[in-house]
Amino acid sequence: MSLFNLAFGTGARRRPDGLTGLAVKIYAAGATIWTVYAAAFSETDVLPLTIIFLALMMVLTFLLIAPFGRSSVTVIAWYDWFLALLASASAAYFVFKADEIAQRITLLDELTTYDLLFASTIIFLTLEAMRRTVGLGLTVIVIAFMAYNLFGDRLSGPLAHGLITGSHFLDIMIFTTDGLFGVPLRVAATYAFLFVLFGTTLAKTGGADFFFNLAASLTGRSRGGPAKIAVISSGLYGTISGSPTSDVVTTGSVTIPIMKRIGYHRAFAGGVEVAASTGGSLVPPVMGAAAFIMAEYTGIAYVDIALAALIPALLYYLPIYLQVDLRAHRDNLQGIAEDQVVPFMQTLKDGGLFLLPLLAITWALLEGYTPTYSALYGTAAVIVVSMLRSSTRLTPGSAFEILHETSIKMIAVAGACAAAGLVIGGITMTGLASKFSHLVFLLSDKNLILSLMLAALLTILLGLGMPTPSAYILAAVLVSPVLTSLSIDVMAGHLFLLYFAVMSALTPPVAVAAYAASAIADENPLRIALVAVRIAIAAFVIPFAFVFDHALILKGSVAEIALSTGLVAAGLVCLVIAIEGFVRAPVARPVRVILAATGFGLMFARPLLAHAM
């Protein structure tokens, strides 16, 4: 555990009190207002807007995230005030020179001494902010990439590259939109921020309670009801939050104790919550920040990504729900008492209007509005719905909480996206992506299935301990050229990488979502992670299925889509029975082996038949 904390531990989250705490909250609320205006209404060039956003987030980072886990959580040290001031000064310098930066010719116009000084300063501040928010592990990876940029010319063999001087490095990283201020940070400052605002508003107005009560009314009375509530409510909440860890903490604090109380083992209760929460990032229409980055990186419309992800997301939750049900049947686990469940019609009467914001987002995306405006429409719909009932009506106090909590929730996302920008800039300079592809092909001998397995493994390894957006970005830059070289469909290939980037949150040995669940379940996090991998087995199989059968991502006729979906669903059912070893009675081991083989055969039946013909 100590090694985990060393590599992936973050600084302590501060809760300054008194006037200092109030001043920080006012600043955070102001940052939210400015970011919403800049993302949706400002006509200013994107570069200064991105610079200002990073500065706003770094100031909050240094004020609210202490340098170490054991630092004071109430007192802001003098050096953190200094770092916050330095971040503001650096941003002011770059905003002042924004027009000059936009007009200069990269690598031809010489950088001034002040340019080099402030560029170096903002990289240092970014690395420190990253270390505090996402841990030393990602920071070391970024520093390793930077070292490769600066000293890789001294290597021999295929990994060597030409000379990159310090000024060349800073020029690309800071004075273009290919480095620090590139696509990941722009996504954080627009789509991601506004959807976090939407999720925070929905939670503050009672939407999260409605989704929990809805899940309870549908499944709470059935056998193993609390676990089924966890599957449904965590999936619904996870698509809004976009963070497996925060989803586990939010919904798991309710569902895990109830699951334990009715008889589920601690590891299984934690594993169900981790698997259900992690999958929320794969569920349309929101899908978390990584899907927005995928839209920017590939040029595919976000609505097309959301539609393509629909059937795989439903298939992901099928085996989770089925495993919960089979385990409850085997161990004779009962549901929640009747008097503890709000009736379905009463749930709809009390909060059914909270379905309208999700419908508003879906409508906006289908009508061709950008994700930025779709999130705004969804947030506006939440506010309108909340005003219709006195119990959920927004007050000035709750509105203020929404504003400052949104910026605070974005601190870690901004740090991760800034780190990803540094990595992408370095890879662009050195051409590492093509060399990485060469290495994969050397190992796989250009075998399609083996190359896909290596791509999946590398994506999980790149994502260990990282937020999903960072994991996907690294995979998109380093691994996607492998899939392109194999002539894999762009949508299928990047959705494949997105799935395994998401799954890195529950895959051992790091499994950050499992560590979040361990404190609630009072169980070893690695044991929870192993159970979560088994429960989320579909996520490790479905991506291979839709790479070979595009009907699963809605590319085909209605008949082809229905047939493929039915075959994969039947295959997953066989696989789950083989895993659990139980239907209405225990299943013998030889039968389980046959069921597992049948399951895989059904899932890949259409592409295998097509290949045979």
Beta strands, then each sheet from edge to edge (+ up, - down):
end
